[in-house]
């Protein structure tokens, strides 16, 4: 039963390994295919978005330029020119203070007219105003027009579509920008919120010129509700099965001009996204956030956006001191990557089928592999119990057969090794005991060395004191003959001699207890011997005989250590001949 459980465990691991390998292979293939397809899909969709952004920008240019063309048509009409020239005539011959007085009087008259006075003699009843009203009413489409009026060369109101505008405008930025110090140019303002209606407006103004020399005689201006003006144009640009793709217009400052989702006048606050979509050149990009709630899909696929500058309008806005306009295309990532999602689903299904087939094949193959392994397991159990294992008959012609043959050979070698194992263990034990004894002896000698160093250090100072004291006493006794006592002198000499002997013993202890590093140099051995003889002081009863090789060269050695060697050798020789004799040195 135990073997049966092991066999199942081995089979399970083999099958599991095959399944994991198949799963990883399928996962790797899916990753590579998805990566390649995603790159191709992003390139295709990005190019499409860029084309849509360009088309959207061209259409915005066309709409705005068409509106400006209409304004030029009004400004060049005979009725408007006459009305402006007539208004300018009333300034003829007047000084600036007189003109200011007249403008103030006419401004008051306009305020009364706006409050419900008699309109028959006011600005709204002028020939220019009637022309504007008839022209606008005759147009089939009047998108977003909230105010259309004309001023004279002093900024005074000449004609108006309604009672909305104030009377004087010469101090307004749009008027100064359009008048341009008498040169005249087209003007498009920044997007702003009307303080009364709370609607988002832009102003477009063009100069009114006379017919003779194109001199600037007045300004025509229109205020447009951006949302009403662009809604018919922007709302039809949707795409995708779920219609999440759309176009929008945005200022380079991040202010939304028109968008089906974002409110007009709101701001794109993501600076990274804003920098990309307000590029001076058209293009596309994958972004982390598309400002519409579209974020990274499945934690891998970023939203894609297309962008393009609205070139013609931007030239006018920049000249007017307003931000550039840009076209922006986006689509929700869940719809952009539907093809990738479908591809992943199909690859997951096909990968699951493949892994299942691998599992079936793995189960069959594992049974073929496990059977010979179980035979080897039986032989291993016998060998573990110390019994001779029979030859395993395996004929798989692969690594398992090689393993069986190697195991049989190993089993035979183990039987031979068991026979001599006790002898080898005893031999190793004796070697360990000897090594342990040597280690104990080494530690003991090290301890003795430490003790010797301590004793030598402690005895050196007292011996020095005794030596000095004996020398002092001997000197005093020798200088006073009346106090001379031969026995006393003899004992002092004995003390001095013993002190010298003790010092030598201490020096030997110190040499034993410390290891001095060698200081190698070229050493003359004859000089070392001479130095040793002069240090010891050979007694008169001993004769020193020198025998040495001629031309003995210097040797590489520690001169001090060599001197000590010669000192010890000479001392040993002297101690061996207390009655005198010949000491031979070579």
C-alpha positions in Angstrom: 0.0 0.0 0.0 2.9 2.3 0.8 4.5 1.6 -2.6 1.1 2.2 -4.3 0.9 5.7 -2.7 4.5 6.5 -3.8 3.7 5.5 -7.3 0.7 7.7 -7.4 2.7 10.6 -6.0 5.4 10.2 -8.7 2.7 10.0 -11.4 1.0 13.1 -10.1 4.2 15.1 -10.1 5.1 14.0 -13.6 1.6 14.9 -14.9 1.7 18.2 -13.0 5.0 19.0 -14.5 3.7 18.3 -18.0 0.6 20.4 -17.3 2.6 23.3 -16.0 5.0 23.2 -18.9 2.1 23.1 -21.3 0.4 26.0 -19.5 3.6 28.1 -19.5 4.1 27.4 -23.2 0.5 28.4 -24.0 0.9 31.5 -21.8 4.1 32.4 -23.5 2.6 32.0 -26.9 -0.4 34.0 -26.0 1.8 36.7 -24.6 4.0 36.9 -27.8 0.9 36.8 -30.1 -0.9 39.4 -28.0 2.1 41.6 -27.8 2.6 41.5 -31.6 -1.1 41.9 -32.4 -1.4 44.7 -29.8 1.5 46.7 -31.4 -0.1 46.3 -34.9 -3.5 47.1 -33.6 -2.3 50.2 -31.8 -0.4 51.4 -34.9 -3.5 50.9 -37.0 -5.9 52.5 -34.6 -3.5 55.3 -33.8 -3.2 56.2 -37.5 -6.9 56.2 -37.8 -7.3 58.4 -34.8 -4.7 60.8 -36.2 -6.6 60.9 -39.5 -9.9 61.6 -37.7 -8.2 64.3 -35.7 -6.9 66.0 -38.9 -10.3 65.8 -40.5 -11.9 67.2 -37.4 -9.4 70.0 -37.3 -9.9 70.8 -41.0 -13.7 70.9 -40.5 -13.3 73.2 -37.5 -11.1 75.5 -39.6 -13.7 75.5 -42.4 -16.5 76.3 -40.0 -14.7 79.1 -38.3 -13.3 80.6 -41.6 -16.8 80.3 -43.1 -18.2 82.3 -40.1 -15.4 84.9 -40.5 -16.3 85.1 -44.3 -19.9 85.9 -43.4 -18.7 88.6 -41.0 -16.5 90.1 -43.8 -19.6 90.0 -46.0 -21.6 92.0 -43.5 -18.7 94.4 -42.9 -18.3 95.0 -46.6 -22.0 95.6 -47.3 -23.1 99.0 -48.5 -25.6 99.4 -45.6 -23.0 98.8 -42.9 -20.4 101.0 -44.5 -22.9 103.9 -44.8 -24.0 103.5 -41.3 -20.4 103.6 -40.0 -19.4 106.5 -42.2 -22.5 108.4 -41.1 -21.6 107.8 -37.4 -18.0 108.9 -38.0 -19.2 112.2 -39.6 -20.6 113.4 -36.3 -17.0 113.5 -34.9 -15.8 115.8 -37.7 -14.5 119.1 -36.3 -14.8 118.1 -32.7 -12.0 118.0 -30.2 -11.4 114.9 -28.1 -13.2 116.3 -25.0 -16.2 117.2 -27.2 -16.2 113.7 -28.7 -16.1 112.2 -25.2 -19.1 114.4 -24.2 -21.0 113.3 -27.2 -20.2 109.6 -26.6 -21.3 109.9 -23.0 -24.6 111.5 -24.1 -25.2 108.8 -26.7 -24.3 106.1 -24.2 -27.0 107.4 -21.9 -29.5 107.5 -24.8 -28.6 103.8 -25.5 -29.1 102.8 -21.9 -32.6 104.3 -22.0 -33.4 102.5 -25.2 -32.2 99.2 -23.6 -34.5 99.8 -20.7 -37.6 100.1 -22.9 -37.5 103.6 -24.3 -38.9 104.5 -27.8 -36.9 102.2 -30.2 -37.9 104.2 -33.3 -35.1 106.7 -33.0 -32.4 104.6 -31.4 -29.6 102.3 -32.5 -31.9 99.3 -33.0 -34.0 101.2 -35.5 -31.0 102.4 -37.6 -30.5 101.3 -41.2 -27.5 99.2 -40.1 -29.4 97.4 -37.4 -32.3 96.6 -39.8 -29.8 95.2 -42.3 -28.2 92.9 -39.6 -31.7 91.7 -38.4 -32.9 91.0 -42.0 -29.6 89.2 -42.9 -29.6 87.0 -39.8 -33.3 86.2 -40.1 -32.8 85.3 -43.7 -30.1 82.7 -42.9 -31.3 79.2 -42.7 -29.0 78.4 -39.8 -28.0 80.8 -37.0 -26.0 78.6 -34.6 -25.1 80.2 -31.3 -25.3 83.8 -32.3 -25.9 85.7 -29.0 -24.8 89.2 -30.2 -23.8 90.9 -33.5 -23.1 94.6 -33.6 -21.0 97.3 -35.3 -19.0 100.1 -33.8 -17.5 103.3 -35.4 -13.9 104.3 -35.3 -14.3 105.6 -31.8 -15.8 102.4 -30.4 -19.3 103.8 -30.2 -22.2 101.5 -31.1 -23.6 102.0 -34.6 -25.8 99.0 -35.3 -26.8 95.9 -33.3 -28.8 92.7 -33.7 -30.2 93.1 -30.1 -29.9 95.2 -27.0 -27.2 93.0 -25.4 -24.0 95.0 -26.1 -23.0 98.1 -24.2 -22.5 101.3 -26.1 -18.7 102.0 -25.8 -16.0 99.4 -26.7 -12.8 101.3 -27.6 -11.2 100.2 -24.4 -12.0 96.5 -24.9 -9.1 94.1 -25.8 -11.0 92.6 -28.7 -11.6 96.1 -30.1 -8.0 97.2 -29.7 -6.8 93.9 -31.2 -9.1 94.2 -34.3 -8.4 97.9 -34.8 -4.6 97.1 -34.5 -3.7 100.9 -34.5 -5.5 101.5 -37.7 -4.0 98.5 -39.6 -7.0 96.2 -38.9 -7.0 92.4 -38.6 -9.3 89.5 -37.8 -9.7 88.6 -34.1 -10.8 85.4 -32.3 -10.9 85.6 -28.5 -10.2 83.1 -25.8 -13.1 81.0 -24.5 -14.8 82.9 -21.6 -18.0 82.8 -19.5 -20.6 85.5 -20.1 -21.2 87.0 -16.6 -25.0 87.5 -17.3 -26.0 84.4 -19.2 -23.3 82.1 -17.7 -22.7 80.6 -21.1 -19.3 79.9 -22.7 -18.6 82.4 -25.5 -16.0 83.3 -28.0 -15.8 86.7 -29.8 -15.0 87.0 -33.5 -14.4 90.5 -34.9 -13.4 91.9 -38.3 -12.6 95.5 -39.4 -15.0 97.6 -41.4 -13.2 99.5 -44.2 -14.3 102.2 -46.6 -14.5 101.4 -50.2 -12.0 103.9 -51.5 -8.8 103.3 -49.7 -9.6 100.4 -47.3 -9.2 102.7 -44.3 -10.4 101.2 -41.0 -13.7 103.0 -40.2 -15.2 100.6 -37.7 -15.4 97.1 -36.2 -18.0 94.3 -36.6 -18.1 91.8 -33.8 -20.1 88.6 -33.1 -20.4 86.7 -29.8 -21.0 83.0 -30.3 -22.3 80.4 -27.8 -19.7 77.7 -28.4 -21.8 74.8 -27.4 -24.7 75.7 -29.7 -22.3 76.7 -32.5 -20.3 73.5 -32.6 -22.8 70.9 -31.4 -24.2 70.0 -34.8 -20.7 69.6 -36.1 -19.1 67.7 -33.2 -21.9 65.3 -32.3 -21.9 63.4 -35.6 -18.3 62.4 -35.1 -18.8 59.2 -33.2 -17.5 55.8 -34.0 -17.3 52.2 -32.6 -20.0 49.7 -31.9 -20.7 51.2 -28.5 -20.2 54.8 -29.8 -17.6 55.6 -27.2 -15.3 57.2 -29.8 -15.8 60.9 -30.4 -14.0 64.1 -31.4 -13.5 67.3 -29.4 -11.8 70.7 -29.6 -9.6 72.0 -26.9 -7.4 75.0 -26.3 -3.7 74.6 -25.6 -4.4 75.9 -22.1 -6.4 72.8 -21.4 -9.8 74.5 -21.6 -12.4 72.3 -23.4 -14.1 74.2 -26.3 -16.6 71.5 -27.3 -16.9 67.8 -26.3 -19.9 65.4 -26.2 -18.9 64.3 -22.7 -16.8 66.9 -21.0 -18.6 70.3 -20.3 -17.5 73.3 -22.3 -15.2 75.4 -20.3 -13.9 72.5 -18.1 -10.2 71.9 -18.0 -7.9 68.9 -18.7 -5.7 68.8 -15.7 -3.4 66.0 -16.7 -0.3 67.9 -17.8 1.3 64.9 -19.5 -1.8 64.3 -21.6 -2.2 68.0 -22.3 1.4 68.2 -23.5 0.9 65.3 -25.9 -2.5 66.4 -27.4 -1.5 70.0 -27.8 1.6 69.2 -29.9 2.2 71.5 -32.9 2.2 68.5 -35.1 -0.5 65.9 -35.6 -0.1 62.4 -34.3 -1.3 59.7 -31.9 -0.1 58.4 -28.5 -0.9 55.8 -25.9 -1.6 57.5 -22.6 -2.3 56.5 -19.0 -5.4 58.7 -18.8 -7.5 60.1 -21.7 -9.3 62.7 -19.5 -12.7 60.9 -20.0 -12.3 58.2 -17.4 -10.6 55.8 -19.8 -7.6 54.3 -18.0 -5.3 51.3 -18.6 -7.3 48.3 -19.8 -6.6 44.9 -18.1 -3.6 46.6 -16.3 -1.6 46.3 -19.6 -3.3 48.2 -22.5 -3.2 52.0 -22.3 -5.8 54.3 -24.0 -5.1 55.6 -27.4 -5.7 59.2 -28.5 -5.3 61.1 -31.8 -4.6 64.8 -32.0 -4.0 67.5 -34.6 -3.7 71.3 -34.5 -6.5 73.5 -35.9 -4.0 75.4 -37.9 -6.0 78.2 -39.6 -7.9 79.2 -36.4 -4.8 78.9 -34.3 -3.0 81.5 -36.4 -5.8 83.9 -35.7 -6.0 83.1 -32.0 -2.3 83.4 -31.5 -2.3 86.8 -33.3 -5.1 87.8 -31.0 -3.2 86.7 -27.9 -5.5 83.7 -27.3 -4.4 80.0 -27.0 -4.2 77.7 -29.9 -6.9 75.3 -30.9 -6.4 71.5 -31.2 -8.5 68.6 -32.3 -8.6 65.6 -30.0 -9.9 62.0 -30.8 -10.5 59.4 -28.1 -12.3 56.1 -27.6 -12.8 54.0 -24.4 -10.1 51.4 -24.0 -12.6 48.6 -23.5 -13.9 49.2 -27.1 -10.4 49.9 -28.6 -9.1 46.5 -27.4 -12.1 44.4 -28.2 -10.1 42.5 -30.9 -7.4 41.7 -28.3 -10.0 40.6 -25.8 -11.6 38.2 -28.3 -8.1 37.0 -29.3 -7.3 36.2 -25.7 -10.6 34.4 -25.2 -10.0 32.1 -28.2 -6.4 31.5 -27.2 -7.4 30.7 -23.7 -10.0 28.1 -25.0 -7.5 26.5 -27.4 -4.8 26.6 -24.7 -7.1 24.8 -22.3 -7.9 22.1 -24.8 -4.1 21.6 -25.5 -3.3 21.4 -21.8 -6.0 18.8 -21.2 -4.6 16.7 -24.0 -1.1 17.0 -22.6 -2.5 15.9 -19.2 -3.9 12.7 -20.8 -0.7 11.9 -22.6 1.3 12.7 -19.5 -0.7 10.2 -17.4 0.0 7.5 -20.0 3.7 8.3 -20.2 4.2 8.5 -16.4 3.0 4.9 -16.0 5.7 3.8 -18.4 8.3 5.7 -16.5 7.2 4.8 -12.9 7.3 1.0 -13.4 11.1 0.5 -13.7 11.6 3.1 -10.9 9.6 1.0 -8.5 11.8 -2.0 -9.3 14.8 0.1 -8.4 13.0 1.2 -5.2 12.8 -2.5 -4.0 16.5 -3.0 -4.6 17.2 0.2 -2.6 15.1 -1.0 0.3 17.1 -4.3 0.5 20.4 -2.5 0.3 19.3 -0.1 3.1 18.5 -3.1 5.3 22.0 -4.6 4.6 20.8 -7.4 2.5 22.3 -8.2 -0.9 20.2 -6.7 -3.7 19.3 -8.8 -6.7 20.2 -7.7 -10.2 17.5 -5.4 -11.5 16.3 -6.5 -15.0 15.4 -3.2 -16.8 15.5 -2.9 -20.5 14.3 0.5 -21.4 17.4 1.5 -23.4 17.5 4.9 -21.7 18.8 6.7 -18.6 16.7 4.5 -16.3 18.5 1.4 -17.5 21.8 3.1 -17.0 20.8 4.0 -13.5 19.9 0.4 -12.8 23.2 -0.8 -14.0 25.0 1.8 -11.9 23.0 0.9 -8.9 23.9 -2.8 -9.2 27.6 -1.9 -9.4 27.2 0.4 -6.4 25.5 -2.3 -4.4 28.3 -4.7 -5.0 30.9 -2.1 -4.0 28.9 -1.3 -0.8 29.0 -4.9 0.3 32.8 -4.9 -0.1 33.0 -1.6 1.8 31.0 -2.9 4.7 33.5 -5.7 5.3 36.4 -3.2 6.0 34.3 -0.5 7.5 35.1 -1.4 11.2 38.8 -1.4 10.6 38.7 2.0 8.9 36.5 3.4 11.7 39.0 2.2 14.3 42.0 3.6 12.3 40.2 7.0 12.0 39.4 7.0 15.7 43.1 6.5 16.7 44.1 9.3 14.3 41.6 11.6 15.9 42.8 10.7 19.4 46.4 11.5 18.4 45.4 14.7 16.9 43.4 15.6 20.0 46.5 14.8 22.2 48.7 17.0 20.0 46.1 19.8 20.3 46.0 19.5 24.1 49.8 19.6 24.2 49.9 22.6 21.9 47.4 24.4 24.1 49.4 23.5 27.2 52.6 24.8 25.8 50.8 28.0 24.8 49.6 28.4 28.4 53.1 27.7 29.7 54.4 30.4 27.3 51.9 32.9 28.7 52.8 32.1 32.3 56.5 32.3 31.5 56.0 35.7 29.9 54.1 36.9 33.0 56.7 35.5 35.5 59.6 36.9 33.4 58.0 40.3 33.4 57.3 40.3 37.1 60.9 39.1 38.1 62.9 41.3 35.8 62.3 44.5 37.8 63.2 43.0 41.3 66.3 41.4 39.9 67.4 44.7 38.5 67.0 46.3 42.0 69.0 43.5 43.6 71.8 43.8 41.1 72.0 47.6 41.6 71.9 47.1 45.4 74.8 44.5 45.4 76.8 46.7 43.1 76.3 49.6 45.4 77.3 47.6 48.5 80.4 46.1 46.7 81.5 49.6 45.6 81.2 51.0 49.2 83.1 48.0 50.7 85.9 48.2 48.2 86.3 52.0 48.8 86.6 51.5 52.6 89.4 49.1 53.3 88.8 49.2 57.0 85.3 47.7 56.3 86.5 45.1 53.9 85.4 41.6 54.8 86.4 38.8 52.3 83.4 36.7 53.1 81.1 39.7 52.6 82.7 40.5 49.3 82.4 36.8 48.3 78.7 36.7 49.1 78.1 39.9 47.2 79.8 38.4 44.2 77.6 35.3 44.5 74.5 37.5 44.6 75.7 39.4 41.5 76.4 36.2 39.7 73.1 34.7 40.6 71.3 37.8 39.5 73.1 37.5 36.1 72.1 33.9 35.9 68.5 34.7 36.8 68.4 37.4 34.1 69.6 34.9 31.6 66.8 32.5 32.7 64.3 35.3 32.3 65.6 36.2 28.9 65.2 32.6 27.9 61.6 32.6 29.2 60.8 35.7 27.2 62.3 34.1 24.1 60.2 31.0 24.7 57.0 33.0 25.3 57.0 35.3 22.2 57.5 34.8 18.6 59.7 37.5 17.1 59.3 38.1 13.3 62.5 37.5 11.3 64.4 40.5 10.0 66.2 39.0 7.1 69.3 40.6 5.6 72.7 39.7 4.3 74.6 38.6 7.4 78.4 38.0 8.0 78.6 34.8 10.1 82.2 35.6 11.3 81.0 39.0 12.6 78.1 37.3 14.4 80.5 34.8 16.1 82.8 37.6 17.2 79.9 39.5 18.6 78.7 36.4 20.5 82.2 35.8 22.0 82.6 39.4 23.1 79.1 39.3 24.7 79.7 36.2 26.8 83.2 36.8 28.0 85.2 33.5 27.8 87.0 32.5 31.0 90.8 32.4 31.1 90.8 28.7 31.6 89.1 28.1 28.3 90.9 28.5 25.0 88.9 29.4 21.9 90.1 27.8 18.7 88.7 29.3 15.4 88.4 27.1 12.3 86.5 28.5 9.3 86.3 28.3 5.5 88.1 31.1 3.7 86.0 33.5 1.6 82.8 32.5 3.4 80.1 34.6 1.7 77.3 36.4 3.6 74.0 34.5 4.1 70.4 35.7 4.1 69.4 35.5 7.8 68.3 37.4 10.9 71.5 38.8 12.3 70.2 39.1 15.9 68.8 35.6 15.9 72.0 34.2 14.6 73.9 36.0 17.3 71.7 34.4 19.9 72.2 31.0 18.4 76.0 31.4 18.6 75.7 32.7 22.2 73.6 29.6 23.2 76.1 27.3 21.5 79.1 28.9 23.2 77.4 28.9 26.6 76.6 25.2 26.3 80.2 24.6 25.4 81.4 26.6 28.4 79.0 24.8 30.8 80.3 21.5 29.6 83.9 22.3 30.6 83.8 23.9 34.0 87.5 23.0 34.6 88.6 24.7 31.4 89.8 23.4 28.0 89.5 24.2 24.3 86.4 25.6 22.7 86.4 25.0 19.0 84.4 27.3 16.8 84.1 27.2 13.0 
